[in-house]
Amino acid sequence: MGKPNYDLVLQLSLADNLEDARKEWIRSELVKSSDDSLRQCYLCGAWLKNAYRIYRRGNSAEIYPVGKDCIISFADKELRDDIKTKDRGRKAEKKLLDKELIMADLGENLEHLKEYITLDKLKEYKSKGYFVEDQENDREPESDYRLFEMMLGKGRKKNLAWDKKERILYVLNTYLRSAILQKFDLAAHKRYLEKLDRENVFNQLESFLPKFSGFGVEKNLADFVGLSLQALYHLIENWNDELEELRVKREQVLLQQQEEKEIQLFKSNIQDLLDWHDKNEVSYSIPVDWQLSDKDTLRSIESFLMVSKVTQELKLNQVKEKEELDKKKAIQEERFKIFYDKVNAIVEANHLKEKYLDIFNYSIFKEYSYWKKIDRLGSFLTYFSSMNSVQAMLDRKSNGERGRSLCVDMEQMVRKLIQ
């Protein structure tokens, strides 16, 4: 280490001599930094493992970075004591990471605890809220404070039970570490708080927020920060009940909306059925004020009108089918009459009607033609030119002799027509 340049201290001091100037520098701060450019001592130029920042009274000036040895070489008692406390805290930080090391350093019954905490500091930590409620202290942080107070007070200490030792070490590591190191690590403190029931309660309350938002209700957790833990537990119960009430109300609204949709659908269907009945002049009998009826009544009216419509449609279809059949028969009758007139003209021209009157009778011939599906003159002549076909027809009439005679006559008639 090089010799400190005290002129640099004088330049930043109000006094013009080192003896008076050193009394102006009263407070220090241990600074952690990964920037190598801030690891070289401002006074002697040596590379520092632990860099400090020192402040002039009133924080009107500072020197940084500077090593512990350079500070002690010119500092007044107040600053030297401050540096020793910071250095002890730095060493304690490492020890606090390992419980066994803490046990060895604090002594078998933690009798060296006073090296890290004084009664005045303990009161300060309490006022700043470092002692917090958790499950281990039955949500009574005062019990932890009294335990430390007993350890730091005057008088001979009895042997501590192992669970009391463990509790003291836990509180040191979890809640008082940042205080002992004389710095407040917000990120670490937040991690500790997350382990506490109070933080867990707020996490639960936070999980309610999107559920309330889903019902259009907005909650602000900031409104409940000042509540006690017991009050927060009651708040969770109240919010559960409130959400249940909101869910029930929403279900009721949805059911009511569904009911209204079904009623509107029934009314629409009934009106369509009434229009159909009026259009087809079908009578019906329903209440005049049917639109004011409840859902079950509307369902019955719809069912009645639907049955009436189906029944009437069946009747209308039957009438329509009969009309089409009658029309078809009339057309067929007209076609056969034309066909018979042509055949009759041929038969009379060949003097066969008198000879075979029972065959060429209109009714008999019509029945036979329908049976054989002969409705065209060409088909008739071709059919009767076949002796077997004529023979079969006449045999059916039980008159075989006449059948053979008719076959001969018909064959001759057909040959004449062909010629």
C-alpha positions as CSV (number, residue, x, y, z in Angstrom):
1,M,0.0,0.0,0.0
2,G,1.3,3.4,-0.9
3,K,1.3,6.4,1.4
4,P,-2.1,8.2,1.6
5,N,-2.3,11.6,0.0
6,Y,-3.9,13.6,2.7
7,D,-3.9,16.7,0.5
8,L,-6.8,15.2,-1.3
9,V,-8.7,15.1,2.1
10,L,-7.8,18.7,2.8
11,Q,-9.1,19.8,-0.7
12,L,-12.5,18.3,0.3
13,S,-12.5,19.7,3.8
14,L,-13.4,23.1,5.2
15,A,-10.3,23.2,7.5
16,D,-6.9,24.0,6.2
17,N,-5.0,21.5,8.4
18,L,-5.4,17.8,8.7
19,E,-5.9,17.9,12.5
20,D,-9.1,19.9,12.2
21,A,-10.1,18.4,8.9
22,R,-10.2,14.8,10.1
23,K,-12.9,15.8,12.7
24,E,-15.2,16.7,9.8
25,W,-15.3,13.2,8.4
26,I,-17.7,11.2,10.6
27,R,-19.6,8.5,8.7
28,S,-18.8,5.6,6.4
29,E,-20.5,3.2,4.0
30,L,-19.3,-0.2,2.8
31,V,-20.0,-0.2,-1.0
32,K,-20.4,-3.4,-3.0
33,S,-19.6,-2.9,-6.7
34,S,-18.6,-5.1,-9.6
35,D,-17.0,-2.1,-11.5
36,D,-13.2,-2.6,-11.3
37,S,-12.7,1.1,-12.0
38,L,-14.2,1.8,-8.6
39,R,-11.9,-0.6,-6.7
40,Q,-8.7,1.6,-6.6
41,C,-8.2,3.7,-3.4
42,Y,-8.6,7.4,-4.0
43,L,-6.0,8.3,-1.4
44,C,-3.2,5.7,-2.0
45,G,-4.0,4.1,-5.4
46,A,-4.1,0.6,-4.0
47,W,-6.5,-2.0,-5.3
48,L,-9.3,-2.6,-2.8
49,K,-11.0,-5.8,-1.8
50,N,-13.6,-3.8,0.2
51,A,-14.3,-0.2,-0.9
52,Y,-15.7,2.4,1.5
53,R,-17.4,5.8,1.0
54,I,-16.8,8.3,3.7
55,Y,-19.0,11.4,4.3
56,R,-18.2,14.8,5.7
57,R,-20.5,16.1,8.4
58,G,-23.8,17.1,7.0
59,N,-23.2,14.9,3.9
60,S,-21.8,18.0,2.1
61,A,-18.9,16.0,0.6
62,E,-17.7,12.4,0.2
63,I,-14.6,10.5,-0.7
64,Y,-15.0,7.3,-2.7
65,P,-13.5,4.7,-3.1
66,V,-11.2,4.5,-0.2
67,G,-9.7,1.6,1.8
68,K,-10.2,0.9,5.5
69,D,-6.5,1.3,6.4
70,C,-6.3,4.8,4.7
71,I,-9.4,5.9,6.6
72,I,-8.1,4.7,10.0
73,S,-4.7,6.4,9.4
74,F,-6.2,9.9,9.5
75,A,-9.8,9.5,10.8
76,D,-11.1,10.8,14.2
77,K,-12.4,8.4,16.8
78,E,-16.0,8.7,15.6
79,L,-15.2,7.7,12.1
80,R,-12.8,4.9,13.2
81,D,-15.6,3.4,15.4
82,D,-18.0,3.6,12.4
83,I,-15.5,1.9,10.2
84,K,-15.0,-0.9,12.8
85,T,-18.7,-1.4,13.0
86,K,-19.0,-1.6,9.2
87,D,-16.1,-4.0,9.0
88,R,-17.6,-6.2,11.8
89,G,-20.9,-6.2,9.9
90,R,-19.2,-7.2,6.7
91,K,-17.6,-10.1,8.5
92,A,-20.9,-11.0,10.1
93,E,-22.7,-11.1,6.8
94,K,-20.5,-14.0,5.7
95,K,-21.0,-15.7,9.0
96,L,-24.7,-15.3,9.0
97,L,-24.9,-17.5,5.9
98,D,-23.9,-20.6,7.9
99,K,-25.7,-21.4,11.2
100,E,-22.9,-23.6,12.5
101,L,-20.4,-20.8,12.0
102,I,-22.7,-18.4,13.8
103,M,-23.1,-20.8,16.6
104,A,-19.3,-21.1,17.0
105,D,-18.9,-17.4,16.7
106,L,-21.7,-16.4,19.1
107,G,-20.7,-18.9,21.7
108,E,-22.4,-22.0,23.1
109,N,-25.2,-19.9,24.6
110,L,-24.9,-17.0,22.2
111,E,-23.1,-14.9,24.7
112,H,-21.2,-13.0,22.0
113,L,-24.5,-11.7,20.5
114,K,-23.7,-8.2,22.0
115,E,-20.9,-7.8,19.5
116,Y,-23.5,-7.6,16.8
117,I,-26.5,-6.0,18.5
118,T,-26.9,-3.5,21.4
119,L,-30.1,-2.9,23.4
120,D,-30.4,0.5,21.8
121,K,-30.1,-1.0,18.3
122,L,-32.6,-3.7,19.3
123,K,-35.2,-1.0,20.2
124,E,-34.5,0.7,16.9
125,Y,-35.0,-2.5,15.0
126,K,-38.3,-3.0,16.8
127,S,-39.5,0.5,16.0
128,K,-38.6,0.0,12.3
129,G,-40.7,-3.2,12.1
130,Y,-37.9,-5.8,11.7
131,F,-39.6,-8.1,14.2
132,V,-42.5,-9.5,12.3
133,E,-45.2,-12.1,13.0
134,D,-45.0,-15.6,11.7
135,Q,-46.1,-19.1,12.6
136,E,-43.2,-19.9,14.8
137,N,-43.8,-16.9,17.1
138,D,-47.6,-17.6,17.1
139,R,-47.9,-14.2,15.2
140,E,-46.5,-12.4,18.2
141,P,-43.3,-10.6,17.2
142,E,-43.1,-9.2,20.7
143,S,-42.0,-12.7,21.9
144,D,-38.9,-12.6,19.6
145,Y,-38.1,-9.1,20.8
146,R,-38.2,-10.2,24.5
147,L,-36.0,-13.2,23.7
148,F,-33.3,-10.9,22.2
149,E,-33.8,-8.4,25.1
150,M,-33.2,-11.2,27.6
151,M,-30.0,-12.2,25.8
152,L,-28.7,-8.6,25.6
153,G,-29.7,-7.6,29.2
154,K,-27.4,-7.6,32.2
155,G,-27.0,-10.5,34.5
156,R,-26.0,-14.1,34.1
157,K,-27.8,-16.1,31.4
158,K,-29.1,-19.6,32.0
159,N,-28.4,-22.2,29.4
160,L,-30.6,-21.7,26.4
161,A,-32.8,-24.5,25.1
162,W,-31.9,-25.6,21.7
163,D,-35.2,-24.3,20.2
164,K,-34.5,-20.8,21.6
165,K,-31.1,-20.8,20.0
166,E,-32.5,-21.9,16.7
167,R,-35.2,-19.2,16.9
168,I,-32.6,-16.5,17.6
169,L,-30.4,-17.7,14.7
170,Y,-33.5,-17.8,12.4
171,V,-34.5,-14.2,13.3
172,L,-30.9,-13.1,12.8
173,N,-30.7,-14.7,9.3
174,T,-34.2,-13.9,8.2
175,Y,-35.2,-10.5,9.7
176,L,-32.2,-8.7,11.2
177,R,-29.4,-9.5,8.7
178,S,-29.9,-6.3,6.7
179,A,-30.1,-4.3,9.9
180,I,-26.9,-5.7,11.4
181,L,-25.1,-4.9,8.2
182,Q,-26.5,-1.3,8.5
183,K,-28.1,-1.4,5.1
184,F,-31.6,-2.2,4.0
185,D,-31.7,-4.8,1.2
186,L,-35.2,-4.2,-0.2
187,A,-35.1,-7.3,-2.5
188,A,-34.0,-9.6,0.3
189,H,-36.5,-8.1,2.7
190,K,-39.3,-8.7,0.1
191,R,-38.2,-12.3,-0.3
192,Y,-38.4,-12.7,3.5
193,L,-41.8,-11.1,3.6
194,E,-43.1,-13.5,1.0
195,K,-42.6,-16.3,3.5
196,L,-44.8,-14.6,6.0
197,D,-48.5,-15.3,6.4
198,R,-49.3,-11.7,5.8
199,E,-47.7,-11.8,2.4
200,N,-49.5,-15.0,1.7
201,V,-52.8,-13.4,2.7
202,F,-52.3,-10.6,0.3
203,N,-51.4,-13.1,-2.4
204,Q,-54.7,-14.8,-1.8
205,L,-56.5,-11.4,-1.9
206,E,-54.7,-10.6,-5.1
207,S,-56.0,-13.8,-6.7
208,F,-59.5,-12.6,-6.0
209,L,-59.1,-9.4,-8.2
210,P,-59.5,-11.0,-11.6
211,K,-62.5,-12.9,-10.3
212,F,-64.2,-9.7,-9.2
213,S,-63.2,-8.0,-12.5
214,G,-65.1,-10.8,-14.3
215,F,-68.2,-9.6,-12.5
216,G,-67.4,-5.9,-13.2
217,V,-66.4,-5.2,-9.6
218,E,-63.0,-3.5,-9.0
219,K,-61.1,-4.0,-5.7
220,N,-58.0,-2.1,-4.6
221,L,-55.6,-3.9,-2.3
222,A,-54.1,-0.6,-1.2
223,D,-57.3,0.1,0.7
224,F,-56.6,-2.9,3.0
225,V,-52.8,-2.6,3.7
226,G,-53.4,-1.1,7.2
227,L,-55.7,-4.0,8.3
228,S,-54.5,-6.4,11.0
229,L,-53.8,-10.0,10.0
230,Q,-57.0,-11.2,11.7
231,A,-59.0,-8.6,9.8
232,L,-57.4,-9.7,6.5
233,Y,-58.5,-13.3,7.3
234,H,-62.1,-12.0,7.8
235,L,-61.8,-10.1,4.5
236,I,-60.9,-13.3,2.7
237,E,-64.1,-14.9,4.1
238,N,-66.2,-11.9,3.1
239,W,-64.8,-11.9,-0.4
240,N,-65.5,-15.6,-0.8
241,D,-69.1,-14.9,0.3
242,E,-69.3,-11.9,-2.0
243,L,-68.1,-13.9,-5.0
244,E,-70.6,-16.6,-4.3
245,E,-73.4,-14.1,-4.2
246,L,-72.2,-12.6,-7.5
247,R,-72.1,-16.1,-9.0
248,V,-75.6,-16.9,-7.8
249,K,-76.9,-13.6,-9.2
250,R,-75.2,-14.2,-12.5
251,E,-76.7,-17.6,-12.8
252,Q,-80.1,-16.2,-12.0
253,V,-79.7,-13.6,-14.7
254,L,-78.6,-16.2,-17.2
255,L,-81.5,-18.4,-16.3
256,Q,-83.9,-15.5,-16.7
257,Q,-82.4,-14.6,-20.1
258,Q,-82.7,-18.2,-21.2
259,E,-86.4,-18.3,-20.0
260,E,-87.1,-15.1,-22.0
261,K,-85.5,-16.5,-25.1
262,E,-87.6,-19.7,-24.9
263,I,-90.8,-17.7,-24.4
264,Q,-90.0,-15.5,-27.4
265,L,-89.3,-18.6,-29.5
266,F,-92.6,-20.2,-28.5
267,K,-94.4,-16.9,-29.4
268,S,-92.7,-16.8,-32.7
269,N,-93.6,-20.4,-33.5
270,I,-97.2,-19.9,-32.4
271,Q,-97.6,-16.8,-34.6
272,D,-96.2,-18.7,-37.6
273,L,-98.7,-21.5,-37.0
274,L,-101.6,-19.1,-36.7
275,D,-100.6,-17.4,-40.0
276,W,-100.6,-20.9,-41.6
277,H,-104.1,-21.7,-40.2
278,D,-105.5,-18.3,-41.4
279,K,-103.9,-18.8,-44.9
280,N,-105.4,-22.2,-45.3
281,E,-108.7,-21.2,-43.7
282,V,-108.4,-23.7,-40.9
283,S,-110.3,-22.9,-37.7
284,Y,-108.7,-23.0,-34.3
285,S,-109.5,-22.1,-30.7
286,I,-106.9,-20.6,-28.4
287,P,-107.0,-17.8,-25.7
288,V,-107.2,-14.3,-27.1
289,D,-104.5,-13.1,-24.7
290,W,-102.2,-16.1,-25.4
291,Q,-99.2,-13.8,-25.7
292,L,-99.5,-13.1,-21.9
293,S,-99.4,-16.8,-21.0
294,D,-96.5,-18.5,-19.2
295,K,-94.0,-20.8,-20.9
296,D,-95.9,-24.0,-20.1
297,T,-99.1,-22.6,-21.5
298,L,-97.3,-21.4,-24.6
299,R,-95.8,-24.9,-25.1
300,S,-99.3,-26.4,-24.9
301,I,-100.7,-23.9,-27.5
302,E,-97.8,-24.6,-29.8
303,S,-98.3,-28.4,-29.5
304,F,-102.0,-28.0,-30.2
305,L,-101.5,-25.9,-33.3
306,M,-98.8,-28.2,-34.6
307,V,-101.0,-31.2,-34.3
308,S,-103.8,-29.3,-36.0
309,K,-101.5,-28.3,-38.8
310,V,-100.2,-31.8,-39.4
311,T,-103.7,-33.3,-39.4
312,Q,-104.9,-30.7,-41.8
313,E,-101.9,-31.2,-44.1
314,L,-102.7,-34.9,-44.2
315,K,-106.2,-34.2,-45.3
316,L,-105.1,-31.7,-47.9
317,N,-102.6,-34.2,-49.3
318,Q,-105.3,-36.9,-49.5
319,V,-107.6,-34.5,-51.4
320,K,-104.8,-33.5,-53.7
321,E,-103.9,-37.1,-54.4
322,K,-107.5,-38.0,-55.2
323,E,-107.8,-35.0,-57.5
324,E,-104.6,-36.1,-59.3
325,L,-105.9,-39.7,-59.6
326,D,-109.2,-38.6,-61.0
327,K,-107.5,-36.3,-63.4
328,K,-105.3,-39.2,-64.5
329,K,-108.3,-41.5,-65.0
330,A,-110.1,-38.9,-67.0
331,I,-107.1,-38.5,-69.3
332,Q,-106.8,-42.3,-69.6
333,E,-110.5,-42.6,-70.3
334,E,-110.3,-40.0,-73.0
335,R,-107.3,-41.7,-74.6
336,F,-109.0,-45.1,-74.6
337,K,-112.2,-43.7,-76.1
338,I,-110.1,-42.3,-79.0
339,F,-108.4,-45.7,-79.3
340,Y,-111.7,-47.7,-79.2
341,D,-113.2,-45.5,-81.9
342,K,-110.3,-46.3,-84.2
343,V,-110.5,-50.0,-83.5
344,N,-114.3,-50.0,-83.8
345,A,-114.0,-48.4,-87.2
346,I,-111.7,-51.2,-88.4
347,V,-113.9,-53.9,-86.9
348,E,-117.0,-52.5,-88.5
349,A,-115.3,-52.1,-91.8
350,N,-114.5,-55.8,-91.8
351,H,-117.9,-56.8,-90.5
352,L,-116.5,-58.4,-87.4
353,K,-118.4,-56.6,-84.7
354,E,-121.7,-58.5,-85.3
355,K,-119.8,-61.8,-85.4
356,Y,-117.8,-61.0,-82.2
357,L,-120.1,-58.7,-80.4
358,D,-119.2,-60.0,-76.9
359,I,-115.5,-59.2,-77.6
360,F,-115.8,-55.8,-79.1
361,N,-118.3,-54.6,-76.6
362,Y,-117.0,-51.2,-75.2
363,S,-116.9,-52.3,-71.5
364,I,-115.4,-55.7,-72.2
365,F,-112.9,-54.4,-74.6
366,K,-112.0,-51.6,-72.2
367,E,-111.3,-54.0,-69.4
368,Y,-109.3,-56.3,-71.6
369,S,-107.2,-53.4,-73.0
370,Y,-106.4,-52.2,-69.5
371,W,-105.4,-55.6,-68.6
372,K,-103.1,-56.0,-71.5
373,K,-102.1,-52.3,-71.4
374,I,-103.0,-51.8,-75.1
375,D,-103.8,-48.2,-75.7
376,R,-102.5,-47.6,-79.2
377,L,-103.8,-48.9,-82.5
378,G,-100.5,-50.2,-83.7
379,S,-100.1,-52.2,-80.5
380,F,-103.6,-53.5,-80.9
381,L,-103.1,-54.7,-84.5
382,T,-99.7,-56.2,-83.7
383,Y,-101.0,-58.0,-80.6
384,F,-104.0,-59.4,-82.4
385,S,-101.9,-60.5,-85.4
386,S,-100.4,-63.0,-83.1
387,M,-102.6,-66.1,-83.2
388,N,-101.3,-67.3,-79.9
389,S,-102.3,-64.1,-78.1
390,V,-105.8,-64.1,-79.6
391,Q,-106.1,-67.8,-78.9
392,A,-105.1,-67.2,-75.2
393,M,-107.7,-64.3,-74.9
394,L,-110.6,-66.4,-76.3
395,D,-109.6,-69.5,-74.4
396,R,-109.9,-67.3,-71.3
397,K,-113.5,-66.8,-72.4
398,S,-113.9,-70.6,-72.6
399,N,-114.7,-70.5,-76.3
400,G,-111.9,-72.2,-78.1
401,E,-113.7,-72.7,-81.4
402,R,-114.6,-69.1,-81.8
403,G,-111.1,-68.2,-80.8
404,R,-109.6,-70.1,-83.7
405,S,-112.2,-68.4,-86.0
406,L,-111.3,-65.0,-84.7
407,C,-107.6,-65.6,-85.2
408,V,-108.2,-66.4,-88.9
409,D,-110.4,-63.3,-89.4
410,M,-108.0,-61.0,-87.5
411,E,-105.1,-62.3,-89.4
412,Q,-106.8,-61.6,-92.7
413,M,-107.8,-58.1,-91.4
414,V,-104.3,-57.3,-90.4
415,R,-102.9,-58.5,-93.7
416,K,-105.3,-56.2,-95.5
417,L,-104.2,-53.3,-93.4
418,I,-100.6,-54.0,-94.0
419,Q,-101.2,-54.2,-97.8
